[in-house]
Amino acid sequence: MSASLAPECNEVKERYDACFLKWYSEKYLRGNGKADDNECSKLFKDYQKCLQVALKERGIDKLLDEAREDSKESDTLHMKRK
């Protein structure tokens, strides 16, 4: 697995990655799992929380917000259903 963007989040990312890969290969690909409801959801939320703290500490959260705001119009245009 790859390392987390924030080294302090590596441990929780590794736990999530291992869980996800197992769920994906053993359940989802065999039609026994739902993408929006799986046993790895809590680990993903834990990793997401860790990253949010790390991004905020580094000031990256503001850059992400700006990039999202700047791309709203383009996203709307390019992500329309055909």
All heavy atoms as an XYZ file, in Angstrom:
670
protein
N       0.834     -1.174      0.000
C       0.000      0.000      0.000
C       0.886      1.248      0.000
O       1.985      1.240      0.491
C      -0.871      0.092      1.246
C      -1.710     -1.073      1.664
S      -2.865     -1.657      0.483
C      -2.917     -3.325      1.061
N       0.305      2.314     -0.470
C       1.045      3.569     -0.439
C       0.871      4.237      0.919
O      -0.077      3.967      1.646
C       0.540      4.492     -1.550
O      -0.820      4.785     -1.348
N       1.796      5.096      1.236
C       1.736      5.818      2.503
C       0.705      6.934      2.405
O       0.365      7.397      1.322
C       3.102      6.400      2.833
N       0.242      7.354      3.526
C      -0.697      8.461      3.598
C       0.014      9.770      3.287
O       1.220      9.905      3.499
C      -1.315      8.526      4.989
O      -2.148      9.655      5.112
N      -0.746     10.735      2.846
C      -0.233     12.088      2.649
C       0.334     12.627      3.960
O       1.317     13.360      3.978
C      -1.371     12.997      2.157
C      -1.081     14.473      2.073
C      -0.199     14.750      0.867
C      -2.354     15.273      1.991
N      -0.295     12.238      5.060
C       0.140     12.660      6.391
C       0.696     11.438      7.124
O      -0.041     10.504      7.409
C      -1.038     13.244      7.158
N       2.000     11.432      7.417
C       2.611     10.271      8.079
C       1.904      9.855      9.366
O       1.833      8.670      9.678
C       4.039     10.730      8.357
C       4.307     11.788      7.352
C       2.992     12.465      7.119
N       1.326     10.812     10.089
C       0.628     10.485     11.326
C      -0.648      9.682     11.077
O      -1.229      9.117     12.001
C       0.320     11.744     12.138
C      -0.565     12.758     11.442
C       0.178     13.820     10.647
O       1.234     13.527     10.061
O      -0.325     14.963     10.621
N      -1.068      9.601      9.829
C      -2.276      8.845      9.477
C      -1.954      7.482      8.848
O      -2.865      6.750      8.457
C      -3.143      9.656      8.511
S      -3.700     11.236      9.173
N      -0.673      7.147      8.743
C      -0.288      5.895      8.082
C      -0.942      4.657      8.695
O      -1.412      3.777      7.979
C       1.231      5.723      8.081
C       1.897      6.509      6.981
O       1.265      6.924      6.017
N       3.189      6.726      7.130
N      -0.957      4.589     10.015
C      -1.489      3.388     10.669
C      -2.973      3.176     10.354
O      -3.384      2.079      9.979
C      -1.290      3.482     12.180
C      -1.711      2.220     12.912
C      -1.506      2.323     14.416
O      -0.505      2.929     14.850
O      -2.352      1.794     15.141
N      -3.758      4.218     10.481
C      -5.191      4.072     10.208
C      -5.435      3.836      8.712
O      -6.335      3.091      8.331
C      -6.007      5.270     10.763
C      -5.753      6.538     10.010
C      -7.490      4.950     10.774
N      -4.605      4.427      7.857
C      -4.735      4.185      6.412
C      -4.430      2.729      6.080
O      -5.120      2.110      5.278
C      -3.818      5.108      5.614
C      -3.965      4.886      4.098
C      -2.976      5.713      3.331
C      -3.171      5.605      1.838
N      -3.042      4.261      1.302
N      -3.402      2.180      6.691
C      -3.046      0.778      6.436
C      -4.170     -0.163      6.868
O      -4.478     -1.129      6.175
C      -1.750      0.427      7.150
C      -0.532      1.053      6.497
C       0.754      0.834      7.289
O       0.765     -0.006      8.215
O       1.745      1.516      6.973
N      -4.802      0.135      8.018
C      -5.925     -0.691      8.474
C      -7.095     -0.589      7.497
O      -7.716     -1.587      7.146
C      -6.371     -0.281      9.878
C      -5.412     -0.697     10.966
C      -6.010     -0.618     12.365
N      -6.733      0.605     12.651
C      -6.221      1.671     13.267
N      -4.959      1.660     13.666
N      -6.960      2.727     13.510
N      -7.382      0.628      7.041
C      -8.468      0.808      6.076
C      -8.142      0.107      4.759
O      -8.985     -0.605      4.193
C      -8.747      2.299      5.814
C      -9.646      2.474      4.627
C     -10.989      2.100      4.682
C      -9.158      2.950      3.416
C     -11.808      2.205      3.577
C      -9.962      3.069      2.309
C     -11.291      2.698      2.392
O     -12.096      2.789      1.290
N      -6.937      0.297      4.238
C      -6.553     -0.327      2.965
C      -6.695     -1.849      3.028
O      -7.224     -2.467      2.102
C      -5.112      0.033      2.589
C      -4.966      1.443      2.049
O      -5.986      2.093      1.747
O      -3.804      1.898      1.939
N      -6.210     -2.443      4.109
C      -6.296     -3.904      4.256
C      -7.749     -4.358      4.294
O      -8.129     -5.335      3.634
C      -5.561     -4.350      5.513
N      -8.568     -3.646      5.051
C      -9.989     -3.986      5.147
C     -10.660     -3.845      3.787
O     -11.383     -4.732      3.335
C     -10.670     -3.074      6.172
S     -12.435     -3.378      6.385
N     -10.404     -2.725      3.118
C     -11.046     -2.470      1.833
C     -10.662     -3.520      0.793
O     -11.523     -4.036      0.075
C     -10.698     -1.071      1.315
C     -11.285     -0.808     -0.038
C     -12.605     -0.426     -0.167
C     -10.519     -0.975     -1.180
C     -13.164     -0.210     -1.423
C     -11.064     -0.759     -2.437
C     -12.392     -0.375     -2.561
N      -9.379     -3.822      0.689
C      -8.943     -4.795     -0.315
C      -9.565     -6.164     -0.063
O      -9.969     -6.860     -1.003
C      -7.424     -4.890     -0.352
C      -6.723     -3.671     -0.936
C      -5.223     -3.800     -0.796
C      -7.111     -3.469     -2.386
N      -9.664     -6.555      1.198
C     -10.297     -7.830      1.541
C     -11.786     -7.799      1.181
O     -12.301     -8.716      0.543
C     -10.109     -8.126      3.028
C     -10.688     -9.447      3.434
C     -10.407     -9.767      4.883
C     -11.020    -11.129      5.136
N     -10.950    -11.640      6.400
N     -12.480     -6.746      1.581
C     -13.909     -6.614      1.285
C     -14.139     -6.587     -0.228
O     -15.023     -7.271     -0.734
C     -14.456     -5.332      1.928
C     -15.824     -4.979      1.449
C     -16.994     -5.498      1.901
C     -16.164     -4.062      0.407
N     -18.047     -4.948      1.201
C     -17.559     -4.059      0.276
C     -15.410     -3.239     -0.431
C     -18.232     -3.271     -0.652
C     -16.080     -2.450     -1.349
C     -17.457     -2.467     -1.453
N     -13.345     -5.808     -0.930
C     -13.512     -5.651     -2.369
C     -13.328     -6.982     -3.102
O     -14.144     -7.349     -3.942
C     -12.524     -4.605     -2.902
C     -12.713     -4.274     -4.357
C     -13.751     -3.466     -4.763
C     -11.838     -4.778     -5.322
C     -13.931     -3.148     -6.102
C     -12.009     -4.461     -6.659
C     -13.059     -3.654     -7.050
O     -13.225     -3.350     -8.373
N     -12.275     -7.702     -2.766
C     -11.990     -8.946     -3.486
C     -12.871    -10.111     -3.044
O     -13.263    -10.939     -3.857
C     -10.514     -9.317     -3.350
O     -10.199     -9.551     -1.994
N     -13.197    -10.161     -1.764
C     -13.945    -11.311     -1.252
C     -15.458    -11.128     -1.280
O     -16.190    -12.108     -1.269
C     -13.490    -11.644      0.164
C     -12.050    -12.124      0.212
C     -11.575    -12.411      1.625
O     -12.386    -12.359      2.573
O     -10.365    -12.681      1.772
N     -15.916     -9.893     -1.296
C     -17.359     -9.670     -1.264
C     -17.861     -8.902     -2.480
O     -18.695     -9.392     -3.224
C     -17.762     -8.952      0.028
C     -17.546     -9.824      1.247
C     -18.072     -9.168      2.490
C     -17.847    -10.108      3.674
N     -18.260     -9.496      4.924
N     -17.369     -7.687     -2.663
C     -17.911     -6.822     -3.697
C     -17.805     -7.432     -5.093
O     -18.782     -7.458     -5.841
C     -17.228     -5.460     -3.671
C     -17.815     -4.479     -4.650
C     -19.041     -3.875     -4.397
C     -17.156     -4.177     -5.835
C     -19.594     -2.986     -5.296
C     -17.707     -3.290     -6.743
C     -18.924     -2.692     -6.470
O     -19.476     -1.824     -7.373
N     -16.633     -7.925     -5.447
C     -16.457     -8.503     -6.785
C     -17.294     -9.759     -7.002
O     -17.565    -10.132     -8.132
C     -14.977     -8.809     -7.045
C     -14.087     -7.586     -7.238
C     -12.640     -8.018     -7.429
C     -14.544     -6.736     -8.412
N     -17.712    -10.372     -5.932
C     -18.545    -11.579     -6.018
C     -20.027    -11.267     -5.883
O     -20.852    -12.175     -5.798
C     -18.111    -12.574     -4.953
C     -16.689    -13.043     -5.188
C     -16.204    -13.955     -4.133
N     -14.814    -14.308     -4.420
C     -14.063    -14.991     -3.623
N     -14.535    -15.433     -2.470
N     -12.820    -15.260     -3.938
N     -20.346     -9.980     -5.827
C     -21.737     -9.567     -5.754
C     -22.356     -9.653     -4.377
O     -23.574     -9.605     -4.233
N     -21.528     -9.768     -3.340
C     -22.042     -9.916     -1.979
C     -21.860     -8.683     -1.117
O     -21.993     -8.751      0.090
C     -21.351    -11.101     -1.287
C     -21.623    -12.395     -2.006
O     -22.700    -12.603     -2.527
N     -20.626    -13.262     -2.060
N     -21.546     -7.564     -1.707
C     -21.327     -6.360     -0.908
C     -21.832     -5.129     -1.627
O     -21.841     -5.063     -2.847
N     -22.263     -4.155     -0.844
C     -22.727     -2.890     -1.400
C     -21.642     -1.844     -1.203
O     -21.039     -1.753     -0.139
C     -24.000     -2.431     -0.686
C     -25.182     -3.327     -0.931
C     -26.399     -2.768     -0.216
C     -27.592     -3.684     -0.449
N     -28.777     -3.159      0.247
N     -21.418     -1.041     -2.232
C     -20.359     -0.036     -2.185
C     -20.593      1.003     -1.097
O     -19.651      1.495     -0.487
C     -20.227      0.647     -3.538
N     -21.833      1.350     -0.838
C     -22.106      2.412      0.126
C     -22.328      1.901      1.543
O     -22.573      2.670      2.453
C     -23.307      3.244     -0.326
C     -24.565      2.415     -0.500
O     -24.479      1.179     -0.494
O     -25.639      3.013     -0.654
N     -22.229      0.601      1.735
C     -22.456      0.042      3.071
C     -21.554     -1.179      3.240
O     -21.890     -2.266      2.798
C     -23.927     -0.344      3.233
C     -24.228     -0.913      4.614
O     -23.559     -0.515      5.583
O     -25.132     -1.759      4.709
N     -20.419     -0.980      3.868
C     -19.517     -2.110      4.066
C     -18.820     -1.997      5.412
O     -18.853     -0.957      6.067
C     -18.513     -2.233      2.915
C     -17.545     -1.090      2.862
O     -16.675     -0.979      3.717
N     -17.674     -0.231      1.867
N     -18.184     -3.067      5.806
C     -17.558     -3.131      7.132
C     -16.338     -2.221      7.292
O     -15.819     -2.066      8.391
C     -17.199     -4.572      7.494
C     -16.266     -5.237      6.521
C     -16.978     -6.059      5.454
O     -18.141     -5.795      5.150
O     -16.342     -6.979      4.924
N     -15.895     -1.609      6.213
C     -14.728     -0.734      6.275
C     -15.107      0.741      6.425
O     -14.231      1.589      6.541
C     -13.883     -0.916      5.016
S     -13.383     -2.618      4.731
N     -16.368      1.040      6.444
C     -16.823      2.433      6.485
C     -16.285      3.187      7.690
O     -15.864      4.336      7.572
C     -18.352      2.506      6.486
O     -18.862      1.995      5.287
N     -16.290      2.569      8.860
C     -15.796      3.251     10.063
C     -14.296      3.542      9.932
O     -13.837      4.629     10.288
C     -16.067      2.452     11.323
C     -15.591      3.209     12.562
C     -15.838      2.490     13.846
C     -15.350      3.219     15.073
N     -14.240      4.111     14.960
N     -13.547      2.587      9.407
C     -12.111      2.818      9.224
C     -11.860      3.959      8.239
O     -10.951      4.775      8.430
C     -11.418      1.545      8.737
C     -11.298      0.429      9.762
C     -10.788     -0.842      9.101
C     -10.389      0.842     10.902
N     -12.680      4.026      7.191
C     -12.541      5.113      6.223
C     -12.816      6.453      6.896
O     -12.079      7.422      6.697
C     -13.480      4.918      5.030
C     -13.385      6.052      4.052
C     -12.287      6.182      3.221
C     -14.387      7.004      3.969
C     -12.181      7.239      2.333
C     -14.296      8.059      3.081
C     -13.190      8.173      2.257
N     -13.857      6.520      7.714
C     -14.186      7.766      8.413
C     -13.068      8.163      9.374
O     -12.739      9.347      9.499
C     -15.520      7.638      9.141
C     -16.691      7.639      8.182
C     -18.006      7.460      8.895
C     -19.110      7.356      7.848
N     -20.395      7.000      8.421
N     -12.475      7.178     10.045
C     -11.350      7.455     10.941
C     -10.168      8.042     10.159
O      -9.525      9.003     10.592
C     -10.904      6.194     11.682
C     -11.922      5.700     12.681
O     -12.850      6.459     13.039
O     -11.791      4.537     13.113
N      -9.880      7.464      9.003
C      -8.786      7.950      8.165
C      -9.103      9.352      7.646
O      -8.250     10.250      7.666
C      -8.526      6.982      7.011
C      -7.454      7.444      6.065
C      -6.209      7.839      6.535
C      -7.681      7.493      4.693
C      -5.222      8.287      5.660
C      -6.696      7.930      3.825
C      -5.472      8.326      4.307
O      -4.495      8.776      3.452
N     -10.332      9.551      7.227
C     -10.756     10.845      6.724
C     -10.602     11.927      7.808
O     -10.106     13.022      7.532
C     -12.211     10.747      6.272
C     -12.692     11.846      5.391
C     -14.088     11.553      4.866
O     -14.919     10.953      5.531
N     -14.344     11.989      3.645
N     -10.989     11.616      9.047
C     -10.841     12.569     10.151
C      -9.368     12.907     10.388
O      -9.014     14.066     10.597
C     -11.439     11.999     11.432
C     -12.930     12.025     11.477
C     -13.413     11.408     12.785
C     -14.884     11.097     12.722
N     -15.356     10.379     13.920
N      -8.534     11.889     10.378
C      -7.100     12.099     10.575
C      -6.547     13.015      9.484
O      -5.805     13.955      9.762
C      -6.370     10.757     10.579
S      -4.606     10.902     10.927
N      -6.919     12.753      8.241
C      -6.444     13.577      7.134
C      -6.936     15.012      7.242
O      -6.186     15.954      6.972
C      -6.919     13.006      5.799
C      -6.022     11.987      5.133
C      -6.621     11.562      3.804
C      -4.619     12.483      4.951
N      -8.189     15.188      7.625
C      -8.734     16.539      7.737
C      -7.943     17.363      8.750
O      -7.653     18.540      8.506
C     -10.211     16.491      8.111
C     -11.079     16.046      6.951
C     -12.521     15.778      7.355
O     -12.844     15.636      8.524
N     -13.391     15.695      6.358
N      -7.579     16.746      9.865
C      -6.778     17.439     10.875
C      -5.408     17.795     10.298
O      -4.940     18.924     10.427
C      -6.636     16.580     12.146
C      -5.602     17.163     13.094
C      -7.981     16.423     12.839
N      -4.784     16.841      9.651
C      -3.450     17.064      9.084
C      -3.478     18.134      7.993
O      -2.578     18.987      7.931
C      -2.897     15.751      8.528
N      -4.491     18.110      7.143
C      -4.591     19.110      6.079
C      -4.813     20.501      6.655
O      -4.244     21.482      6.170
C      -5.727     18.747      5.119
C      -5.518     17.477      4.295
C      -6.759     17.162      3.478
C      -4.304     17.594      3.388
N      -5.627     20.581      7.695
C      -5.886     21.873      8.332
C      -4.607     22.421      8.979
O      -4.303     23.610      8.849
C      -6.996     21.738      9.369
C      -7.439     23.053      9.938
C      -8.677     22.911     10.785
C      -9.166     24.286     11.175
N     -10.533     24.307     11.590
N      -3.866     21.552      9.661
C      -2.613     21.980     10.295
C      -1.618     22.529      9.282
O      -0.825     23.406      9.599
C      -1.984     20.817     11.059
C      -2.714     20.441     12.324
C      -2.170     19.181     12.979
O      -1.294     18.504     12.393
O      -2.634     18.875     14.093
N      -1.652     21.994      8.075
C      -0.707     22.412      7.036
C      -1.268     23.531      6.148
O      -0.602     23.978      5.219
C      -0.333     21.210      6.177
C       0.485     20.171      6.925
C       0.513     18.859      6.141
N       1.387     17.861      6.695
C       1.093     17.046      7.697
N      -0.096     17.124      8.290
N       1.950     16.141      8.125
N      -2.522     23.936      6.372
C      -3.140     24.986      5.566
C      -3.614     24.514      4.207
O      -4.004     25.312      3.365
N      -3.578     23.222      3.982
C      -3.981     22.670      2.686
C      -5.495     22.653      2.537
O      -6.020     22.729      1.425
C      -3.388     21.252      2.502
C      -1.860     21.338      2.507
C      -3.882     20.605      1.212
C      -1.165     19.993      2.541
N      -6.220     22.615      3.650
C      -7.682     22.575      3.583
C      -8.236     23.800      2.858
O      -9.163     23.687      2.046
C      -8.295     22.457      4.987
C      -7.947     23.616      5.904
O      -6.843     24.191      5.754
O      -8.765     23.934      6.785
N      -7.636     24.955      3.077
C      -8.093     26.179      2.401
C      -7.824     26.114      0.904
O      -8.644     26.546      0.093
C      -7.420     27.408      3.013
C      -7.863     27.665      4.435
C      -7.110     28.810      5.048
C      -7.498     28.937      6.520
N      -6.622     29.826      7.250
N      -6.678     25.564      0.533
C      -6.361     25.413     -0.888
C      -7.346     24.474     -1.569
O      -7.776     24.725     -2.705
C      -4.929     24.887     -1.052
C      -3.812     25.793     -0.557
C      -2.473     25.075     -0.633
C      -3.776     27.077     -1.360
N      -7.718     23.397     -0.887
C      -8.696     22.469     -1.445
C     -10.056     23.128     -1.620
O     -10.714     22.954     -2.644
C      -8.832     21.229     -0.555
C      -7.665     20.259     -0.571
C      -7.851     19.204      0.514
C      -7.535     19.606     -1.924
N     -10.468     23.891     -0.614
C     -11.744     24.605     -0.712
C     -11.750     25.573     -1.892
O     -12.727     25.648     -2.640
C     -12.041     25.365      0.584
C     -12.368     24.455      1.751
O     -12.718     23.266      1.511
O     -12.277     24.921      2.902
N     -10.647     26.293     -2.072
C     -10.538     27.223     -3.197
C     -10.590     26.492     -4.528
O     -11.266     26.926     -5.465
C      -9.238     28.022     -3.097
C      -9.215     29.030     -1.983
C      -7.845     29.682     -1.802
O      -6.979     29.549     -2.702
O      -7.649     30.311     -0.748
N      -9.891     25.368     -4.628
C      -9.879     24.596     -5.869
C     -11.267     24.048     -6.175
O     -11.709     24.062     -7.334
C      -8.870     23.453     -5.772
N     -11.961     23.574     -5.151
C     -13.323     23.069     -5.354
C     -14.241     24.187     -5.831
O     -15.071     23.983     -6.720
C     -13.843     22.445     -4.070
C     -13.209     21.125     -3.746
C     -13.790     20.522     -2.469
N     -13.099     19.300     -2.126
C     -12.448     19.095     -0.993
N     -12.424     20.034     -0.060
N     -11.845     17.951     -0.773
N     -14.114     25.349     -5.221
C     -14.959     26.485     -5.606
C     -14.657     26.902     -7.049
O     -15.570     27.162     -7.830
C     -14.721     27.656     -4.651
C     -15.659     28.808     -4.851
C     -17.124     28.485     -4.621
O     -17.433     27.648     -3.739
O     -17.982     29.038     -5.337
N     -13.390     26.953     -7.401
C     -12.987     27.355     -8.747
C     -13.459     26.377     -9.819
O     -13.671     26.769    -10.966
C     -11.466     27.491     -8.845
C     -10.931     28.692     -8.083
O     -11.734     29.564     -7.688
O      -9.696     28.753     -7.873
N     -13.617     25.116     -9.460
C     -13.958     24.110    -10.470
C     -15.448     23.775    -10.517
O     -15.859     22.949    -11.327
C     -13.149     22.836    -10.243
O     -13.537     22.231     -9.026
N     -16.266     24.423     -9.697
C     -17.702     24.104     -9.670
C     -18.356     24.232    -11.036
O     -19.072     23.351    -11.483
C     -18.436     24.999     -8.676
C     -18.431     24.497     -7.275
C     -19.287     25.384     -6.393
C     -19.258     24.882     -4.972
N     -20.046     25.746     -4.093
N     -18.114     25.344    -11.699
C     -18.745     25.578    -12.994
C     -18.280     24.547    -14.015
O     -19.076     23.969    -14.752
C     -18.418     26.989    -13.488
C     -19.158     27.360    -14.749
C     -18.881     28.787    -15.165
O     -18.854     29.683    -14.294
O     -18.685     29.000    -16.375
N     -16.992     24.286    -14.036
C     -16.438     23.307    -14.969
C     -16.969     21.908    -14.668
O     -17.321     21.158    -15.584
C     -14.911     23.318    -14.882
O     -14.368     22.347    -15.721
N     -17.036     21.554    -13.399
C     -17.566     20.241    -13.017
C     -19.009     20.081    -13.462
O     -19.395     19.047    -13.984
C     -17.474     20.035    -11.505
C     -16.060     19.808    -11.024
O     -15.159     19.626    -11.868
O     -15.859     19.812     -9.789
N     -19.804     21.114    -13.250
C     -21.205     21.059    -13.637
C     -21.342     20.840    -15.130
O     -22.140     20.025    -15.587
C     -21.930     22.361    -13.224
O     -21.797     22.530    -11.813
C     -23.384     22.323    -13.593
N     -20.537     21.541    -15.882
C     -20.577     21.441    -17.334
C     -20.142     20.049    -17.824
O     -20.798     19.429    -18.641
C     -19.680     22.498    -17.956
C     -19.557     22.484    -19.480
C     -20.892     22.825    -20.117
C     -18.486     23.471    -19.919
N     -19.066     19.536    -17.283
C     -18.476     18.292    -17.780
C     -19.059     17.016    -17.149
O     -18.817     15.936    -17.653
C     -16.961     18.306    -17.589
C     -16.300     19.383    -18.390
N     -16.252     19.358    -19.767
C     -15.687     20.525    -18.015
C     -15.632     20.425    -20.208
N     -15.278     21.159    -19.154
N     -19.812     17.161    -16.097
C     -20.331     15.965    -15.424
C     -21.830     15.775    -15.651
O     -22.458     14.985    -14.981
C     -20.008     16.018    -13.946
C     -18.501     15.994    -13.708
S     -18.033     15.834    -12.005
C     -18.366     14.115    -11.726
N     -22.372     16.470    -16.619
C     -23.784     16.295    -16.954
C     -23.987     14.903    -17.518
O     -23.145     14.384    -18.271
C     -24.235     17.317    -17.996
C     -24.376     18.709    -17.459
C     -24.872     19.626    -18.521
C     -24.978     21.038    -17.997
N     -25.400     21.965    -19.058
N     -25.121     14.335    -17.177
C     -25.458     13.016    -17.754
C     -25.848     13.198    -19.212
O     -26.517     14.141    -19.573
C     -26.586     12.380    -16.976
C     -26.171     12.007    -15.592
C     -27.301     11.258    -14.922
N     -26.919     10.973    -13.564
C     -26.813      9.758    -13.078
N     -27.088      8.722    -13.817
N     -26.453      9.561    -11.829
N     -25.429     12.256    -19.981
C     -25.744     12.326    -21.425
C     -26.846     11.367    -21.758
O     -27.156     10.453    -21.128
C     -24.504     11.995    -22.241
C     -23.435     13.034    -22.036
C     -22.232     12.724    -22.858
C     -21.200     13.817    -22.638
N     -20.027     13.649    -23.427
